[in-house]
Amino acid sequence: MPFTRALYYPSIDIKDETWLKNAMLYWEKIQTIVPSAMEFQYSTQTARKFHEADLLTPFYADLNRTIIDELTDCVMDYLQTPEGVEVIVPYEVESPYES
């Protein structure tokens, strides 16, 4: 089965109408990530028309505090490992050109 939907990122609104029209040639539906607490309306005429036709829709995302807390615990545990320390404080690599 072919892919039929696309999730647009990094912004909520698609302001480049040429890009949006071109993308609609390839996808049956495009969604943009929108916080559920936000009242949102697409800003361009093309985006609003696609939204009215149910071709461009917001994908409402809610922050789940429990998941964030669990993820925070996992990240903090990882950062206390030798590998995690290297992410924060990378080790210095000796230059092969030094003698």
Sequence and secondary structure as in RCSB ss.txt:
>XXXX:A:sequence
MPFTRALYYPSIDIKDETWLKNAMLYWEKIQTIVPSAMEFQYSTQTARKFHEADLLTPFYADLNRTIIDELTDCV
MDYLQTPEGVEVIVPYEVESPYES
>XXXX:A:secstr
    EEEE S SS   HHHHHHHHTT SEEEEEEETT      SHHHHHHHHTTSEEEEEE   HHHHHHHHHHH
HHHHTSHHHHHHHS      TT  
